[in-house]
Amino acid sequence: MSSRLLTSLLTLSLLPQMGFAEILPSHNAQYSTWQATHIVVVEEGKVLESWKGNLKAGDKLPKGAVRFTEIPKPGPDPWRKLSGEPEPVITGKRMVLFLSYELPFEEGAKKPVWMGAAHQSHPFNAITAAADVVWVEGDRVYSSSQSMNAGGYALQENGGVAALKQRVDIGLALQTMFHDAKKETDDGRRAERIVVLAPLVDKYAGYYGKDNAFEALGRAGVGRQPFRTS
């Protein structure tokens, strides 16, 4: 081996090793709506509107949920800057939080904690939890998206508040129908109702909905007896 080649190999071995680029979860209002136990519009630590769950307007956020309001607002979308579009002024005071108050994924866990809805993590991971936060400015909403890989989150405009609320409401209505179907006492009729809803649930909530539908069909006895046809 030549001394030049040996020197080059030694130099490379001393350089910091570059790992694979991390793909960060982007905000998905439908996935988060399906998984959330609570969806709230907040400002200065208080609930302004409650879209899902038992928190009410005027309530202070529970202690464990306050940290979601402290997640740093991502920087501007670099693609927007490259295109010459002006950057919107976003104060970050008002937010929509998609939260899940459930047992953490820890063996022997007995007490529920506040986590991001679709991108649950414990201990708290502010990076992935950012995907379950939406920043509101005027009537527009902005959410986290990894516009470049490798790269961190960028803040991208994601429609209006009314459209976001409508997307959430559709999910809540679908979830209510799905839960009602699961309560059907007759296995055959329950399976029929779930089969009808399964494609809609899958379309709305992706793999979260698909897993729920498969689990519900299994509990309905699919595979042990045929569906009722009348």
N, C-alpha and C positions, 0 to 999 in steps of 0.2 A: 504494500500500500504506500503510495507516495506521501511525502510529508505534507504537501498541499492539501490532499484529500483528507488526511487524518486531522489536520487543523480545522478544516471546514466542518467535519463531523463533530469534533469537540465543541466548536462554536455553536452549532445547532443544538447540541445537547444541553447547553447552558442557557438557551433562550427560554422565556416563559412559554409553557405549552398552551396552545389555543384549543379550547374544547369546542364541542359542537354548539352551534348557535341555538339558544333557547327559544322555543316557540311559546309565546305568552298567550293565554286565553283572552280573546277579545270579548267585549260586552255583547250579550245576546239576550234581549229583553224577554223573548219567549221562553228560552231555557230557564232563565232566572225566575220568571213568574211561576213556572211550573214547580220549581224546587223551593221557592221561598215560603217561609211561614209568615213573614211580615214584609210589606212594601210600604214605605213611608216617604213623603216629601218633608224635608227638614230644613230648618234655617236656625243658626245660632243654638244648636242643641235641642231645639223644640220641634215637635211634630206639627206641621201645618196641615197636612192631609194624610189620611190613612187609606191606602188602596187595598190592603190585605192584612189580616191579623187583628189582634185585640188592642193595639195602641190607638189612642184617640187624639184628635186635634187638640193642641194645648198641652199634651203630655211632654214631660222631659224624656229624652232618650234614656233607656236603661244604661247603667254604667258600662256594661260590656259592649254596648252598641255605639257608644260615643266615639270610639277610636276610628270608626269608619268615616266619620266627618273630618278626621285629621289626616286622611290619606292625601298625600301631595297631588295637586292637580297636574296631570301630565303636560309636557311642553307642546308647542304648536306642531301641526302636521307638516313635516318637511316638504311633502309634495305640493302643499298649498303655497308654500313660500317659493318653491321652484317655478310654479306656474305664474307667480306674480300677483296672486290674489291677496288682498289685505287680510290681516289676522283679526278675528273678532276679539273684542275686549270681554273677557270672562272673569267676573269677580270671584266665582267659586263659593259664594255665600249660600246659595240654595242648591240642594242636592236631592236626588231620589235614591234611596237605599233599598236594595234587594237583599234581605237578610234571612237567615235560617237560625232559629233558636232550637237547637237539637243537641243530642249527645255527641261529643267529638269522637273522631275515629281513633280511640285509644282503648286498649284492653282494660276492662274493669271500670270504664268511665260510668259514673252514676249521676252526674249533674250536667244539665244542658248548658251550652255556651252559645254566644252570638258569633255566627260565622257568615261569610259571604254565601249567598244562596246556591248558585250553580257551581261556584268554584270554591267549595268548602275547604278550609284548611285550619289546622290547629297543631302547634301553637300558631298564633295569628301571623299570617303572611301578607304584608301590605301590598306586595307586588300582584299576586293573583287576586286578592280581594278587590283591587281597583277595578276589575272587570264587572263587579256587581254594584258599582257606583256610577250614577249619571249626574253630570253638572248641568244646572239650569240657568239660562240667562235670557230674561225676557220670556218669549214664547218658544225658544229654541232649546234643544237638549244636545249635550256633548258627552261623548263616552270614550273609553280607552280602546285603542286599537294599535296593534303592532304593524305599522305601515311599511316598515323595512325590516328585513331579517338578514343579518343580526341587527338588533336595535331594541331600544326600550319602547315604552308606550308613547303614543302621540294622541293628542286630543282631537277628535274628529266630530264634526257636526253630524247629528243622527236624527234629523227631523224635528218635529214640533212636540210640545207637551201634550196637546190634545191627541195626536196620533199615537204617542207612547201610551197614554192612558187607555186609548181604545184597544191597543194591542194587548195590554194587561187585562182589560175587561173581557176580551174574547177568551183569553186563557183561563180566567176564573170561571166563566160560564161553562167552558168545556170541562174543566176540572170538576165542577159541581155535577155535571151529567155523568162523568166517569165514576165519581164516588157513589152517586145514587145507583148506578148500574151494578156496582160491586156489592151493594146492600141487598140486591135481589136474592130472595131466599131459595128459589128454585135454581139448581145448578144449570139446567138447560137454558132457561130464560136468561139467566145471568150471563152465560156464555154468548148467547145471541146478541145481547145488548152490547157487550164488550167488543165483540167482533165488528159490529157496526161502527163503534167509536174508535177502534184501534188505529185505523189509517189516519183519522183526524188527529188523534193524540200523537202519533208518530210524526205527522207533518208539522205539528205545532212545537212539540217538545223534543224532537230528535231522539237520540238514544236514551234520554231520561224517560220519555214517554213510552218508547218501545219496551224498555225493561219493565215498566209498570204494567203495560198491557199483557206481556208474556206472563208475568207473575200472577196477574188477576185471572187470566185464562187457565193457568195451572190450578189455581184455587177453585175454579169453577168446574174442574173435572174434565177439561178437554183432553181427549186421548183415552178416557175411560168410558165415555158414552157419546153417542152422536148428538149433534145440535137438534133442538126442536125446530120444526119447520112451520108450525102453526100454533 
